[in-house]
Amino acid sequence: FKINQSKRRSRLWLSLVIFAAVASLLIFAKMNSGGFNILCRYFAWANHTIAVFALAMITVYMMRHKQPFIMSLIPGMFYMFIISSFILNAAIGFNLPWNASYITGGILTVLYAIAVVYYGRRATNRL
């Protein structure tokens, strides 16, 4: 967001905004009967999504350095299928039937692999 944090006041305001967001999430989890379970599911999904991006970065790095990138591409594809089919099917997500979730998850997984390999080759050619 390019927020200047050189002044103490700017850091304080930014901290208060983040604190308010976290406090509202915790209040939601406490007030709603299934709030903690919902929060936990979103956190787990977000954690695995970060893993997908990390594996994509590792794959591109390995391609640039002429290493066997398939070792990180396959787990990234697996995670991509899992997280996409989950969020497409889950009631907290798009609530699609399992068949549609699996098919769309498979398509997203193939697109993920194509994008990662394309970007990795493009980054390798720049060297």
JOGILIN-V798493 format. One record per backbone hydrogen bond with DSSP energy under -1.0 kcal/mol. CO is the residue of the C=O (numbers start at 1). NH is the residue of the N-H. E is the energy in kcal/mol with one decimal. If there is no record, write none. Layout:
# JOGILIN-V798493
CO&NH&E  CO&NH&E
This chain:
# JOGILIN-V798493
7&11&-1.7  8&12&-2.2  9&13&-2.3  10&14&-2.3  11&15&-2.4  12&16&-2.4  13&17&-2.1  14&18&-2.1  15&19&-2.8  16&20&-2.6  17&21&-2.1  18&22&-2.3  19&23&-2.7  20&24&-2.4  21&25&-1.8  22&26&-2.3  23&27&-2.5  24&28&-2.4  25&29&-2.4  26&30&-1.9  27&31&-2.7  28&32&-2.3  32&35&-1.1  34&38&-2.2  35&39&-2.7  36&40&-2.7  37&41&-2.2  38&42&-2.4  39&43&-2.3  40&44&-2.5  41&45&-2.5  42&46&-2.8  43&47&-2.4  44&48&-2.2  45&49&-2.0  46&50&-2.1  47&51&-1.6  48&52&-1.8  49&53&-1.9  50&54&-2.4  51&55&-2.6  52&56&-1.9  53&57&-2.2  54&58&-2.4  55&59&-2.3  56&60&-2.3  57&61&-2.5  58&62&-2.7  59&63&-2.2  60&64&-2.4  61&65&-1.6  62&67&-3.1  63&66&-1.5  67&69&-1.7  68&71&-1.3  69&72&-1.4  69&73&-1.8  70&74&-2.0  72&76&-1.5  73&77&-2.4  74&78&-2.4  75&79&-2.8  76&80&-2.3  77&81&-2.3  78&82&-2.3  79&83&-3.0  80&84&-2.2  81&85&-2.3  82&86&-2.0  83&87&-2.3  84&88&-1.8  85&89&-1.6  86&90&-3.1  87&94&-2.5  88&96&-3.3  90&93&-1.3  90&95&-1.8  97&101&-2.3  98&102&-3.0  99&103&-2.4  100&104&-2.6  101&105&-2.6  102&106&-2.3  103&107&-2.2  104&108&-2.7  105&109&-2.0  106&110&-2.2  107&111&-2.4  108&112&-2.2  109&113&-2.4  110&114&-2.5  111&115&-2.5  112&116&-2.6  113&117&-2.5  114&118&-2.6  115&119&-2.6  116&120&-2.5  117&121&-2.6  118&122&-2.4  119&123&-2.5  120&124&-2.0  121&125&-2.2  124&127&-1.0
